[in-house]
Amino acid sequence: MSLLPPRPQRVADVDTLPQGFELVVLMVAEKPSIAEALAAALGGGQATKRVGVAPRSPVHEYSGSFRGQPAQFKVTATAGHIYSLDFGKEFNDWQKHGPEDLFHAPVVSCYDGRARLPEHLAAEATGCQALVLWLDCDREGENICFEVMRNALPAMDRCSVTFPEAYRGCVFRAKFSSLAAVDLQQAMLALGVPNQNESDSVDARQEIDLRLGVAFSRLQTQYFRQHFAAHLGSLARTVTYGPCQMPTLWFCVHRHCQIEKYVPVPFWRLQTTVRVSSAQSDSAAPSEAAEFRAEASCGRFWKEPDATSMLRRAQIAAETHVRSVRRSSTMWSRPLPLNTVAMLRKASEQIGISPGDTMHCAEQLYLKGILSYPRTETNQYPPNFDIAALADKLQTADAPWADTAARAVSSSTPPRDDGVDHGDHPPITPVKLATRSQCKDEATWELYKMVCLHFFATISPDCVVREAEATFEFDGVQFVARSVRSPADAFTWCTVVGAALPMEGAVDIGELEEGAKLEVMRTWLSEHATEPPPYLSESDLLGLMEEHGIGTDASMAQHITNVLKRGYVWLDECSRRLVPAAMGLALAHAYTLVDPGLVLPTVRASIENECACVAKGDASKADVVARVLRIFERKFQHFRLHISQVPVMLAYAFAQEQGRICEASGEAAQHWEKAVKVTAAMSLQDLLHRRDVAALEMEKEDTDLQTSSAADDDSLLAVIARVHQNLEELGFVPSDEHGDAADNAGEGEPPAKRPRRAFVPDPGKTALANFHEFCSRVGITKKAISTSPSTVAATPGFQCTICLVTADGEEHEYKSIDVHSKKKAAEHDA
């Protein structure tokens, strides 16, 4: 059901307005700094500023014309999203509703009352005939458009005038990619309408992520606190699940498992060093040092006897002749224009800035009008993009790239035409020349320089690499020598970005001639071993996320930041490589054992594809949300029955980290090894092939995920007891000091069915404090102490009554035996 008000019944067309009628137009940006830039660019320097209802969103006002009519303009802003999605207060009470209820619980829109944005927008919209939305031009911005309309439309004057080309007769949408005045002025002349489908796709993703994330996180946290707080202590406090963070983590764990299971394979290389004969004519000899190395053309030898046999044959020769020389050229193409993922990857590789920090720096540069909009998938300049004008802006004598800019412009090289225009924003480019002081900090300045140099690289000549290969034989054993050269004095895009020019081989083999005589200096075998792949770098991970469809250009950096903040992986600052931590390994392995669909990228990619279908208008929000939740509710019930894998994997991971694995931890070790083996064996290429059919696979009634009936209490207790045994074998013995982790544990078993431990009061605490501690330990969720007149007729005075509610909802009432003459003494009797 739409939250927007109905259309008015009678309105006048804008073309029929009486002469002298002045429109009032409200324009809303996504941030106050953008609103200020708009007022400056469109107000002709005449805009005034005042305070509005929202304390942090001032209002800029100026006079002008709109759609051929005189108009008064008001420009203000939100601060990103106005609303967030959450469950109602009742369903945020862990005691009233279990996590399984969250799949069908009503969700509500919440907002920060201190910001007062709904009231602010309604107040400023009052009496306005037109609304122009200047939110960021992506799906999130489109969603904020409808949040603004939700508050502005009911207050607007929609009966005075209508604009036939506008949404609901009064709403316009501006599309812009930079805050340069000329770009904002052009956007004002080409207004469109907001996109309901793109907004709905954001709503769909938000609801899916909220329900899945909170349901699985609450289930795990309740289960850990209730049953394993004494064993796992602080490890059991909060264990989160995120539909995007888990596939992001899985890529790191997958690489870790490949490294862990890797078995090096020995191999041998047959190599020789030869020299061009001193008797060789000058025309047949290279101009460089005449000694060079070659290798047997068959490549690696996987069996040592074969390599040794070849060595014996080759060692006989003292000289040989060049049989053939092959020369070729390879083009190293100039880079494509920058999109978001490419920018994040380059920043991590070249200047050592994390994806999250890169996005923050890029956004600050955008808000200052220095950089174009930093969230885009497009890597092709639009036909009307004025490359020459931008290059001219950036050419100044004191710029770090002054010489580079001049040479790039003089080369007259057009940008590549094989990029992709996704229809969102143009590629990321500088908008104007900026100084170090304007960029504020060193990281932002380095990012700005990187973007500028990349822009010049896209219009610089390609790098032509000369390759050569010569072959010769020793007693039937063929050898090959290779060389790679590039013109050292040529200006190419590699010169612009400082990329190392390719150089291979001590001699330029291309200068050799067929038949040239070679003297054999030495022939030998070298032994090597294959090596595992390295851990994923931030750049590698971003590439995999983009390839497998995990997140969007706007959210990928945040997903990586989340797995780092939650301690699931840690970053090697020197190599920028991501190594899974114990918690990350435990969660990924547990999900793999219970239901790989909870962690594999294919399932998340299918959800992203479903949301993309909503954005394109090919599917409805309601259908997509219902379908995904139906599938994951089945997964949730299956996970609930097998959740015991999670604490076992968690304990094993931390025991392994602390070097406490022993033979006694056999069952846990078997589960761990199985998860490692399954994960390492998965092929990323196969997952890519499955991505397109993942949605269909999710729909299948997988017999492994069917839950015919819930297990009874006795079987659940047996599972818990077995897990306790596994934890104790790993060195996680019960400890009373962590008993308070059971606070707010949510759903619990009745005290009679829960394993009991003796409670020893702390002599350093008051009796009342020990009582509250005891309630926490045994799962009492509510407690009340009251005094009342004694019911014992022969003994007048006061008695104390204690009311307790256990985790299963049962109420218990206890009265003190003693009767006290004073109320205070009765309370002390508790």
HUQUIZI-V839975 format. One record per backbone hydrogen bond with DSSP energy under -0.5 kcal/mol. NH is the residue of the N-H (numbers start at 1). CO is the residue of the C=O. Records with the same first field share a line. If there is no record, write none. Layout:
BEGIN
NH = CO  CO
END
This chain:
BEGIN
14 = 162
16 = 13
17 = 14
21 = 18
23 = 21  70
25 = 72
26 = 130
27 = 74
28 = 132
29 = 76
30 = 134
34 = 31
35 = 31
36 = 32
37 = 33
38 = 34
39 = 35
40 = 36
41 = 37
42 = 38
43 = 39
45 = 40
46 = 43
48 = 61
50 = 59
52 = 54
57 = 54
59 = 50
60 = 75
61 = 48
62 = 73
64 = 71
66 = 69
69 = 66
71 = 64
72 = 23
73 = 62
74 = 25
75 = 60
76 = 27  74
78 = 29
80 = 30
84 = 110
86 = 108
88 = 106
92 = 88  89
93 = 90
94 = 92
96 = 93
97 = 93
101 = 98
102 = 99
103 = 100
104 = 101
105 = 101
108 = 86
110 = 84
113 = 111
115 = 112
116 = 112
120 = 116
121 = 117
122 = 118
123 = 119
124 = 120
125 = 121
126 = 122
127 = 155
128 = 125
129 = 24
130 = 24
131 = 170
132 = 26
133 = 131  172
134 = 28  132
138 = 136
142 = 138
143 = 139
144 = 140
145 = 141
146 = 142
147 = 143
148 = 144
149 = 145
150 = 146
151 = 147  148
152 = 148
153 = 149
155 = 152
156 = 152  153
157 = 128
158 = 156
162 = 12
163 = 169
164 = 162
166 = 163
167 = 171
169 = 166
170 = 167
171 = 167
172 = 131
173 = 192
174 = 133
176 = 174
184 = 180
185 = 181
186 = 182
187 = 183
188 = 184
189 = 185
190 = 186  187
191 = 188
192 = 173
196 = 194
199 = 195
200 = 196
201 = 197
202 = 198
203 = 199
204 = 200
205 = 201
206 = 202
207 = 203
208 = 204
209 = 205
210 = 206
211 = 207
212 = 208
213 = 209
214 = 210
215 = 211
216 = 212
217 = 213
218 = 214
219 = 215
220 = 216
221 = 217
222 = 218
223 = 219
224 = 220
225 = 221
226 = 222
227 = 223
228 = 224
229 = 225
232 = 228
233 = 229
235 = 232
236 = 233
237 = 234
240 = 238
246 = 242
248 = 244
249 = 245
250 = 246
251 = 247
252 = 248
253 = 249
254 = 250
255 = 251
256 = 252
257 = 253
258 = 254
259 = 255
260 = 256
261 = 257
262 = 258  259
264 = 262
267 = 528
268 = 301
269 = 526
271 = 269  524
272 = 294
273 = 522
274 = 292
275 = 519
276 = 290
277 = 517
280 = 277
284 = 281
285 = 281
292 = 274
294 = 272
295 = 480
296 = 270
297 = 478
299 = 296
301 = 268
302 = 300
307 = 303
308 = 304
309 = 305
310 = 306
311 = 307
312 = 308
313 = 309
314 = 310
315 = 311
316 = 313
317 = 314
320 = 518
322 = 516
323 = 471
324 = 471
326 = 469
327 = 325
328 = 467
330 = 465
332 = 330  463
333 = 331
337 = 379
338 = 428
340 = 376
343 = 339
344 = 340
345 = 341
346 = 342
347 = 343
348 = 344
349 = 345
350 = 346
351 = 346  347
352 = 348
353 = 347
358 = 354
359 = 355
360 = 356
361 = 357
362 = 358
363 = 359
364 = 360
365 = 361
366 = 362
367 = 363
368 = 364
369 = 366
370 = 365
371 = 365
372 = 429
373 = 177
376 = 374
379 = 420
385 = 382
387 = 385
390 = 386
391 = 387
392 = 388
393 = 389
394 = 390
395 = 391  392
396 = 394
399 = 396
402 = 399
405 = 401
406 = 402
407 = 403
408 = 404
409 = 405
410 = 406
411 = 407
412 = 408  409
413 = 408  459
414 = 412
422 = 420
428 = 338
431 = 370
432 = 370
439 = 435
440 = 437
441 = 439
445 = 441
446 = 442
447 = 443
448 = 444
449 = 445
450 = 446
451 = 447
452 = 448
453 = 449
454 = 450
455 = 451
456 = 452
457 = 453
458 = 454
459 = 455  456
460 = 457
463 = 332
464 = 462
465 = 330  463
466 = 485
467 = 328  465
468 = 483
469 = 326
470 = 481
471 = 324
472 = 479
474 = 477
477 = 474
478 = 476
479 = 472
480 = 295
481 = 470
483 = 468
484 = 504
485 = 466
487 = 464
490 = 487
492 = 490
493 = 461
495 = 492
496 = 492
497 = 493
498 = 494
499 = 494
504 = 484
509 = 507
511 = 508
512 = 509
513 = 284
515 = 322
516 = 513
518 = 320
519 = 275
520 = 318
521 = 273  519
522 = 273
524 = 271
526 = 269
528 = 267
530 = 265
538 = 576
541 = 537
542 = 538
543 = 539
544 = 540
545 = 541
546 = 542
547 = 543
548 = 544
549 = 545  546
550 = 545
551 = 549
555 = 552
556 = 552
559 = 555
560 = 556
561 = 557
562 = 558
563 = 559
564 = 560
565 = 561
566 = 562
567 = 564
568 = 563
569 = 563
570 = 579
572 = 577
573 = 571
576 = 572
577 = 572
578 = 536
579 = 570  577
581 = 568
585 = 581
586 = 582
587 = 583
588 = 584
589 = 585
590 = 586
591 = 587
592 = 588
593 = 589
594 = 590
595 = 591
596 = 592
598 = 595
599 = 596
600 = 596
603 = 600
604 = 600
605 = 601
606 = 602
607 = 603
608 = 604
609 = 605
610 = 606
611 = 607
612 = 608
613 = 609
614 = 610
615 = 611
616 = 612
617 = 613  614
618 = 613
619 = 613
624 = 620
625 = 621
626 = 622
627 = 623
628 = 624
629 = 625
630 = 626
631 = 627
632 = 628
633 = 629
634 = 630
635 = 631
636 = 632
637 = 633
638 = 634
639 = 635
640 = 636
641 = 637
642 = 638  639
643 = 640
645 = 642
646 = 643
647 = 643
648 = 644
649 = 645
650 = 646
651 = 647
652 = 648
653 = 649
654 = 650
655 = 651
656 = 652
657 = 653
658 = 654
659 = 656
660 = 655
665 = 662
666 = 664
669 = 665
670 = 666
671 = 667
672 = 668
673 = 669
674 = 670
675 = 671
676 = 672
677 = 673
678 = 674
679 = 675
680 = 676
681 = 677
682 = 678  679
684 = 682
687 = 683
688 = 684
689 = 685
690 = 686
691 = 687  688
692 = 688
693 = 690
694 = 690  691
697 = 693
698 = 694
699 = 695
700 = 696  697
702 = 700
705 = 702
706 = 703
708 = 706
716 = 712
717 = 713
718 = 714
719 = 715
720 = 716
721 = 717
722 = 718
723 = 719
724 = 720
725 = 721
726 = 722
727 = 723
728 = 724
729 = 725
730 = 726
731 = 728
732 = 727
733 = 731
735 = 230
738 = 735
739 = 736
741 = 738
742 = 739
743 = 740
745 = 742
748 = 807
753 = 750
754 = 750  751
760 = 758
761 = 759
763 = 761
765 = 762
770 = 766
771 = 767
772 = 768
773 = 769
774 = 770
775 = 771
776 = 772
777 = 773
778 = 774
779 = 775  776
780 = 775
781 = 779  805
782 = 805
784 = 803
786 = 801
788 = 799
790 = 797
793 = 791
795 = 792
798 = 820
799 = 788
801 = 786
802 = 814
803 = 784  801
804 = 812
805 = 782
806 = 810
807 = 779
809 = 806
812 = 804
814 = 802
816 = 800
820 = 798
826 = 822
827 = 823
828 = 824
829 = 825
830 = 827
END
